[in-house]
Amino acid sequence: MKLVHVTSSPVRKSAGVREVVLGLAQQQRAQGLDVSVLGLDHPDWATEKHEWDGIPTTVTPVKGPRAFGYSPDMARVLREM
């Protein structure tokens, strides 16, 4: 089974969402599931991506104000996963 977690941001500044998604993905992977994560790019991603411990994680660029979370590439990337 292929699972994709879609999140606003895979970085620590996401107020706890990162920890929940990362923990869930790690547990699902330990159960033998094919899991990956898709999120919005963030300036901190370059320094934090190593913390995802081999969980395939893709980020897409944000267009316009970051608070809107608009990424026109996200739907395409999700379809391709």
N, C-alpha and C positions, 0 to 999 in steps of 0.2 A: 504494500500500500504506500502510495506517495502522499506525503503531507507537506503543505506549505503554510507556514505561519506568516501572515501579513501584519506588519506593525508600523507605527508611525516613525519609529526610530530605534535602531539597535545599539544606541549609546547610553551611557550612564545618566546623562541629563534628561532621560525620558521619564523620570520620576517613578522608577520601580517597574515599569513595563518591561524593560530590558531583562531584569532579573527573572521575571515570571516566564517570559518567552524563552530565554536561554535555558532555564531549569527544565521547563517542559520539553523542549527540543532534546536536551541531553537524556532525559528519562526515556523518551520515545525512541531515541537512537539505541539506547541500551537494551530496549525490548526488540530490537531488530527492524524497526520501521525506517523507511527511507524518508528522512525529514530534511527540510531546508527552510530558510527564512528570507523574506523579502521585506525591505523597509526603505524609508526615505534617507537619502544621503545627508550627512551632517559633517561639519568641519572636524569633529572629534573622531570620526570613523577611522581615519588613517592610523591613528595611534591606539585604537581599541579593538580593531578587527581580529587581532591575534588571540583575544580572550574568548572567542567563540569556539575554541577547542575542536576545530575540524568540522563544525556544523556548516554546511554550505550556506553562505549568506550573501545575498545580492542587494545592493542599494541602487536606487534610481535618483537622478537629479531632481531637485525641487525648482519649479518655475514660479516666479512671483514671490510674494511674501511667505516666508517659512510658516507662519502661523496658519495659513490656509492649507498647507500640506498638499499642494497640487503638483502632481508628477505625471505628465502625459505619457511617459514611457512605462509606467508601472503596469498598466493593463496588458500591454504587449509582452513585457517580460514575464508576467504571470502566465499568460497563455503558452509561452514557450517552455515553461518549467515542466 
